[in-house]
């Protein structure tokens, strides 16, 4: 009833580009899971064929080389394992080809939106497509804190008395939360502002998990600000040095590092309530 009597509400519309990005992101995730499954099966086969086994994470070339240099199979069991391993390597080759094609398609779709998300450290074409596809219009989040609450990066306050504590939130969009987690891990592996921020939190006495949680909260703000800039440039129709809307000179940076208080901000509280006016009853 509220929706029917509120003419100022936004109309729900299907964005074909956003849906296409979400479909391709789902397909890329399926291929990634299929590749992991095949690699695990190849590893299991090589453990039985090669003395000393093989390392856990294998590329197609490494697995093929190990199989070629393995001792000649003797007996029907070893021959069957050798044949299955060869078939699995062929499957891995086909999956890798599909992954490269999917990544290329995703880069084209993301570039067509004019987004600069893939310029951020730790954001690839698949992650950028996931962010755009699942989030859609970033303007539906009033603040970065609301966005962090939606994606589960905002910690939940569990303070007791004078002791201030926060715990990890298990709510929110877990796909976007995973993108932020991968983004944080990638930044920790490189000399980035994110790693410097993480080390400062450790120096403040935070545990490794608390510092990682704070970094994810910070990166949530980074993504929010970048998407807000992209949306603003798209609305104004301005183009940057790259010739695409939203391509700015600062696109490759992750933005200024906020204060510790902003990165530890928990989920936004409930909206302020207004006193209800009591109407006098008429006889």
N, C-alpha and C positions, 0 to 999 in steps of 0.2 A: 504493500500500500504506500509506503514511503517513496518507493521508486516511481510508482505511477503518478504520484502527486508532486514530484520534484522535476519540473521541466528543465532545470539547469544541469542535470546530470550528463556526463559524457556517454555517448552512444558506443556500444561494444562493436568493434569492427575487426575483421580478420585481416591481419597483415601477412600477405603471401610470402614476403621476404623473410620475416621472422619465423614463420612456420617451416620454410625451406631450410633455414639454418638449424632449427631444432631437429628436423628429420636427418640432416646430414651429420649433425653432432651425435645423434643416437646411432647412426650407422657406423660412424668412426669408433664409437665406444664398443659396438658389437665386434668389429674387426680386431680391436685391441684385446678383447677377452678371448676371441678365437685364437689369436696368435699366442697368447700366454698358455693356453691349453695345449696347443700343438708343441710349443717349445718344451713344456714339461714332459710330454710323452716322448719326445726325442731324447731328452736328458735321461729318462728312465731306461730307454732302449740302449743308449750308449753306456750306461753303467754296467749292463750285462755283456756288452761286446768288447769294451776296452779295459785292459788292466789298469786299475787306479781310477777309473771313471772319467768324467768330464766335468767342467765347471757348470754351474747352474744356469747362468744367463748366456745363451748361445745365439750367435747370428746364423743366418743361413750358410754363409761361407765357412764359418768355423765348424758347424756341424757336418757339412759336406766333406771338409778336409779330414776331420777325425774319423769319419766313416771310411774314407778311402784309405787312410793309413792304418786302420784297425787290422788286427790279424785276420787272415782268411777264415771265414766261418767253416767249422767242421761239425757235421751232424745236422739233422733236420731242424733241431731247435735253434741253433745258432744261425742257420741259413734263413729261417723264417723271421727271426728278429732283424737280421740284416736287411731283408726285403721290406719289412714294415718300416724300418728306420728310413730307408730310401724313399718310400712313399710319403712318409711324414715330412721329409725335407722338401719334396716336391709340393706338398700342401703349403708348407711355410713360404716357399717361393711365390706361390699364387696369392697368398694372403698379403705378403709384403707388397706385391704389385697393386693389389686393391687398396692398400693403405696409402700408398703414394698417390694414387688417383684420387682418393677421397680427400687427402690433404690439399691437393691442388685445387679441387673443386671448392673446398672450404675457404681457401685463400681468396679465390675469385668472389665468392659470395660475401665474405667479410669486407673485401675491398670495395664492392659495389655499394655497401652501406655507408662508406666514408668514415668508418670507425678507425680510431688509432689504438684500440685496445692491444693489438698484437705488437705494438711498439714497447709495451711495458715489459720489464724483466720478468720472465717466467710465464708469459702468456703467449701461447702458440695459436695457430689457426683453429684448432679444435676447441681450445679453451675460450677463445674469443667468440666463436660460434655458439658455444654453450651459454656464455654470459648474455649475448644479444638475444638468443632464442628463448631462454627461460625468463629473462627480465623484461624484455620488450621495451616499454617506455620507462626510462628511469625517473621521469617526473612523477610517477605514481608514488614515489617515496619522498616524503616531505623533507627529510634530513638524512644525513649519512648514518645517524644512529638508528633510524627506522630501517634503513637498508641492512645494517649489520644485524639487527634483530631478526629480520626476515630470512637472512641466509645462515643464521646460527653462529656468526662470529662474535656477537656480543655476549660476554659472560653474564651469568646470572649471579646477582649479589646474594651472598649467604652470610652476611655479617651477624655477629652476636656480641652485643654489648659494645665494648671499646675495640673489639677485634674486627678489622675489616677483611672480609674474604670474598672471593668470587670463585665460582666453579664453572666448568665447561657446559655450554648449552648443547643439548642433544636435539633441540627443535630446529626448525627452519628447513630451507631447501638444501638437502644434503649434496645435490649435484654441484651447486654453486659453492658450497662449503669445501667440497673436494678440490675444485678449481683453485680456491684460495690456499688450500693446504699445499697443493703442488707448486703454486706460485711462491709460497714461503720457503719450501724445501729448495727450489731452484735458486732463490736469492741467497740462501744460506751457503750454497756451494760456490758462490762467486763473490768477488769483491764489490758489493753493492751497498747502497744506503740501507737496504733492509737488513743486511748482516751487521752493519754498524749499529743499527737500532737494536737488534737482538742482543748484541754484546753489551750495550748500555743497560738493558734491562737485567742482564745477568749480574752486572756490576752493582746494580741497586739491591741485589739480594734475592731476585726472583729465581725460581727453579727453572730447569730447562723447559719443562712443559708450560710453565706460566709465561716464560719469555716467548715461546712459540705461539701461545694463545694471544699474547699481546701483539705479536707481529702480524698474525692473521687479522686481528681487529684493525690494525693500522692499514694493511693492504686492502681491506674492505673499503676504507675511506678513499684509498688511492683509486680503486676501480670506480667507485661512485663519482668521484670528481672527474675522472676521465670521461665516463659516459655522459655526465652532465655537460662537459665541454663539447663533446661530439654532438649532443642533441642541440645545444645552443647554436653551434656553427651550421648544423643542418637546417635549422629554422631560419637563420639569417641568410643562408645561401652563400656565405663567404667561403673563399678557398684560401688555403695556406700555401707555403712554399712547394708542397708536393703536388699541387694542382687538384687535390681532393678536399672536400669539406672536412674540416676537423684536423687537417695535417698541420700542426704547429711545430715551432722549433723546440718546444718543451715536451713533445709527445713521447720521446723515448725515456724521459725521467719518470720516477714514480712520485713526483711531487714533493713538497717540503714535508719534513718529518714533524708531526704534531707533538704537542706536549704529552707527557705521560698520562695526564688526566684524561685527555680525549681518547687515547688508545685503550684505556681501561674502562671506558664508559660502558656501563651495563645496559641491559635492554631498557628502552624508554618506558617510563611509568605510565599509569593510566591517565586518561585525559581528566582535566580538572572538571569537577562537577559544579553545577550551578544550583542554587537554592530554588526549589519549586515554589511557585506562587500559589497560595491556597485561596481559592475563590470562595466567597461567601455564598452560602446556600440560600436561595430565595424560597420563600414559602410557596 
